[in-house]
Amino acid sequence: MAQIRIVGDDLVVVMEGLDKLWAFKGSLTVPLANVRGATADPGIAAEPKGIRAPGSHLPGVIIAGTFHQDGDKVFWDVRDPSKAIVVELADEEYTRLILQVDDPRATVALVENALT
């Protein structure tokens, strides 16, 4: 699971527990200027992921790490798809961050409010 915070002009994502190991990353920082938006999307885990490099994918258990699909890099950290959100990015290493959070609605509202 990931914790998302707004720190100054940045969106900060911190992976918790063993997710750091499975995702091969402990945190990500993205300038808010490069965040296009966020949505809750519990169906995202059923979509194709692409080629994992590096990352972990045990169907029904965890999707974590970097996945390459159609020329894009997407970062995943999801165990429970019902709590997944998608953060769309521009001009960043990743085009999307797909993250499991405690409260998808509140997290999407936090990101959207920071963008206004």
Helices and strands as residue ranges (DSSP letters): E 2-7, E 10-15, H 19-23, E 27-31, G 32-34, E 35-40, G 44-46, E 51-58, E 62-69, E 72-78, G 81-83, E 84-89, E 96-100, H 104-115
